[in-house]
Amino acid sequence: MKKFNSKSCEEIMTTVYRPIEFCIDNLLAQGLYILAGAPKVGKSWLALDMCLSIAKGEKVLGQQTTQGTALYLCLEDSYVRIQNRLYEITDEPTERLHFVIMSESIGNGLEEEIENFKNEHYDLKVVFIDTLQKVRNESESSYGTDYKELSVLKALADKLEIAIIVVHHTRKCKDSDPFNMISGSTGLSGCVDGSMVLIETKRGSRNAKLYCVGRDIENAEINLQFDSDLKKWVVTDEPSAPKSKANIFLAALYVYIKKKIDFSGTASELIEKLKSVSDETFYPNRVTRDLVCNGYTLRKYGIDFEYKRTRNCRLIILHYDRERDSSDSKNTSEVTVNRLTLKV
């Protein structure tokens, strides 16, 4: 008899899962994405800039990247054209960026090629496929066929824990919702984890807006300008990112537990203790969430976290092991957690 493999609400909310990794902060996480735009609008320049930035661990569009190997399937280009573009955008080559000009199609070997590449390059973070049409088998575009084809790439991205971005075209017709302009059925948008649509404010103006939406990212509209000298899109109104409350909590927790080594008590009791190291106001109903969702970060900082339910209350048990603290903060008077610095 077949049965569901279910998990209770409490089990899910108290289990430390491996967090989703971002290739580009706030823009690109593990999963399947679409980057769409009109022909010759500059999608390939943006894709190349993202790949190169991830390979070098440098900022792109004002956002931090997680360094690793990047694979760019330039299926409409030649190596000569790729070489010319690379010399336009950088004078420092990197071993972490790889290019392919021929590949198999979806369901006919493409997934195996990407998986084999991943096996040879364990730190693979991102794969760009330029363009989607070059790896499709179906000429018909219906919700069912679109969803089915992209589901293969979606499953592959989830399995390999990488980001796969398919470069695609937009329709000629205008729409108040830019995501409705993605060519094909809504099966494409429905299957992917996120979509980015690059639209010029006026054709040929080299001023554009990048519309972003996704499951793991905040909806965003980023104003861009194409720098003809640098050959890359640059942000013209880079917003200042607000400090994350969770980051402040983690920094305060680290400062406290580094001194006290052990803690056992309720969320309210922990908040009282944190008042000795931070003036920030924390709330008991958020403490467990912040601990569970950042469990992997805590381990890197030598902090073990256990959540135990008793008859009377829910206990939070913490222990700090300096020998397992891989941070740069254990021997300094400053603490940096998730890029937030807190003075001790």
ChimeraX attribute file (.defattr): number of C-alpha atoms within 10 A of each C-alpha:
attribute: neighborCount
match mode: 1-to-1
recipient: residues
	/A:1	2
	/A:2	4
	/A:3	5
	/A:4	5
	/A:5	5
	/A:6	6
	/A:7	8
	/A:8	7
	/A:9	8
	/A:10	8
	/A:11	9
	/A:12	11
	/A:13	13
	/A:14	16
	/A:15	13
	/A:16	17
	/A:17	13
	/A:18	11
	/A:19	11
	/A:20	12
	/A:21	16
	/A:22	20
	/A:23	26
	/A:24	24
	/A:25	17
	/A:26	18
	/A:27	22
	/A:28	26
	/A:29	25
	/A:30	22
	/A:31	27
	/A:32	27
	/A:33	28
	/A:34	25
	/A:35	28
	/A:36	29
	/A:37	26
	/A:38	20
	/A:39	13
	/A:40	10
	/A:41	20
	/A:42	19
	/A:43	22
	/A:44	20
	/A:45	18
	/A:46	20
	/A:47	21
	/A:48	22
	/A:49	21
	/A:50	24
	/A:51	27
	/A:52	28
	/A:53	23
	/A:54	25
	/A:55	25
	/A:56	21
	/A:57	17
	/A:58	16
	/A:59	17
	/A:60	21
	/A:61	21
	/A:62	15
	/A:63	14
	/A:64	18
	/A:65	22
	/A:66	18
	/A:67	20
	/A:68	21
	/A:69	24
	/A:70	28
	/A:71	25
	/A:72	21
	/A:73	19
	/A:74	22
	/A:75	18
	/A:76	11
	/A:77	13
	/A:78	12
	/A:79	12
	/A:80	9
	/A:81	11
	/A:82	15
	/A:83	10
	/A:84	10
	/A:85	15
	/A:86	18
	/A:87	11
	/A:88	14
	/A:89	16
	/A:90	13
	/A:91	8
	/A:92	8
	/A:93	12
	/A:94	12
	/A:95	9
	/A:96	18
	/A:97	20
	/A:98	15
	/A:99	15
	/A:100	14
	/A:101	14
	/A:102	14
	/A:103	18
	/A:104	14
	/A:105	15
	/A:106	19
	/A:107	14
	/A:108	13
	/A:109	12
	/A:110	16
	/A:111	19
	/A:112	14
	/A:113	13
	/A:114	18
	/A:115	16
	/A:116	11
	/A:117	13
	/A:118	18
	/A:119	12
	/A:120	10
	/A:121	15
	/A:122	11
	/A:123	14
	/A:124	23
	/A:125	27
	/A:126	29
	/A:127	24
	/A:128	25
	/A:129	24
	/A:130	23
	/A:131	20
	/A:132	20
	/A:133	16
	/A:134	18
	/A:135	20
	/A:136	16
	/A:137	13
	/A:138	12
	/A:139	9
	/A:140	10
	/A:141	15
	/A:142	15
	/A:143	16
	/A:144	13
	/A:145	17
	/A:146	22
	/A:147	20
	/A:148	15
	/A:149	19
	/A:150	23
	/A:151	18
	/A:152	15
	/A:153	24
	/A:154	22
	/A:155	14
	/A:156	20
	/A:157	24
	/A:158	14
	/A:159	11
	/A:160	17
	/A:161	17
	/A:162	24
	/A:163	27
	/A:164	27
	/A:165	29
	/A:166	24
	/A:167	21
	/A:168	22
	/A:169	23
	/A:170	21
	/A:171	16
	/A:172	12
	/A:173	7
	/A:174	10
	/A:175	10
	/A:176	7
	/A:177	8
	/A:178	19
	/A:179	19
	/A:180	17
	/A:181	21
	/A:182	23
	/A:183	18
	/A:184	18
	/A:185	17
	/A:186	17
	/A:187	19
	/A:188	24
	/A:189	22
	/A:190	15
	/A:191	21
	/A:192	22
	/A:193	21
	/A:194	23
	/A:195	26
	/A:196	26
	/A:197	26
	/A:198	26
	/A:199	24
	/A:200	20
	/A:201	13
	/A:202	9
	/A:203	11
	/A:204	10
	/A:205	11
	/A:206	17
	/A:207	18
	/A:208	23
	/A:209	19
	/A:210	20
	/A:211	20
	/A:212	23
	/A:213	18
	/A:214	20
	/A:215	12
	/A:216	16
	/A:217	16
	/A:218	11
	/A:219	16
	/A:220	15
	/A:221	14
	/A:222	18
	/A:223	21
	/A:224	23
	/A:225	16
	/A:226	20
	/A:227	12
	/A:228	10
	/A:229	8
	/A:230	11
	/A:231	17
	/A:232	23
	/A:233	22
	/A:234	19
	/A:235	18
	/A:236	16
	/A:237	10
	/A:238	13
	/A:239	9
	/A:240	6
	/A:241	8
	/A:242	6
	/A:243	10
	/A:244	11
	/A:245	14
	/A:246	19
	/A:247	18
	/A:248	20
	/A:249	21
	/A:250	22
	/A:251	24
	/A:252	26
	/A:253	21
	/A:254	27
	/A:255	22
	/A:256	22
	/A:257	19
	/A:258	19
	/A:259	9
	/A:260	11
	/A:261	14
	/A:262	15
	/A:263	18
	/A:264	15
	/A:265	15
	/A:266	19
	/A:267	20
	/A:268	13
	/A:269	14
	/A:270	19
	/A:271	20
	/A:272	11
	/A:273	16
	/A:274	20
	/A:275	14
	/A:276	11
	/A:277	16
	/A:278	19
	/A:279	9
	/A:280	12
	/A:281	10
	/A:282	20
	/A:283	10
	/A:284	13
	/A:285	10
	/A:286	13
	/A:287	19
	/A:288	19
	/A:289	15
	/A:290	15
	/A:291	22
	/A:292	20
	/A:293	18
	/A:294	19
	/A:295	20
	/A:296	17
	/A:297	17
	/A:298	21
	/A:299	16
	/A:300	13
	/A:301	22
	/A:302	21
	/A:303	24
	/A:304	16
	/A:305	19
	/A:306	17
	/A:307	18
	/A:308	14
	/A:309	9
	/A:310	8
	/A:311	5
	/A:312	6
	/A:313	11
	/A:314	14
	/A:315	18
	/A:316	20
	/A:317	16
	/A:318	18
	/A:319	17
	/A:320	23
	/A:321	15
	/A:322	15
	/A:323	9
	/A:324	12
	/A:325	17
	/A:326	12
	/A:327	14
	/A:328	12
	/A:329	17
	/A:330	17
	/A:331	9
	/A:332	9
	/A:333	10
	/A:334	14
	/A:335	20
	/A:336	17
	/A:337	21
	/A:338	13
	/A:339	10
	/A:340	13
	/A:341	14
	/A:342	17
	/A:343	12
	/A:344	15
